[in-house]
Amino acid sequence: MKRLFLAAPLLAVAALGLGSAAAFAKPARCFTTDDGYYNCDFRGVDGAGSFVIAANGYPTYSLVIDRPGFAFGFVNFGDRNIALPGEYVRSRDDAACWNNPQTSTKICAW
């Protein structure tokens, strides 16, 4: 039940971040399990460390921090945010990377 109450605020934060991702974006190098390595724009969206990565020709990814070291992910292919399954955990080997142990996927931004 707790996750249900968290979902609405998380979606709102993700949507807010996506709407203005280009305004204060910084150039970065990104990696996602599905897309490999690519140049992207990185934008932090709150003081907790939530962020959005975007690039032309690639989906936009958002990671919304739930608590330190743990986040929920979203992907946007152009028309809406889609929640990614499972929870992402900050990598101990590379703090720029977040791993999802349930789906074996990774999102990184350097």
C-alpha positions, 0 to 999 in steps of 0.5 A: 500500500505504501508504494501506491501512495508514493507513486503519484508524487514520484510521477509528478516529480518525473513529469516536472523534470521531463518538462524542463529537462533542457533548461539547465541540462549539462552535457554528459556521457550516458549508458543504459542497458537497452541503448548502450553508450551515448552523449546526453544531457543530464539534469538534476531535478531535486536536492535528493539526487533525482535526475533526467537524462535525454538525447536526440534519438534516444528515450528520456530516462528519469530516476527519482530518489525514494531514499538514499541509494534507492530510486524508481525509474521512468522512461519516456518515448515521446508521449508519456512517462512509463514506470520501469519495473523494480527499484534501482540501487546506486552502484557501489563500484561507480556512483554514476550508475544505478542497477536494477537487480530485478531486471538486470538493467543499468542506467549511468550518467557521467 
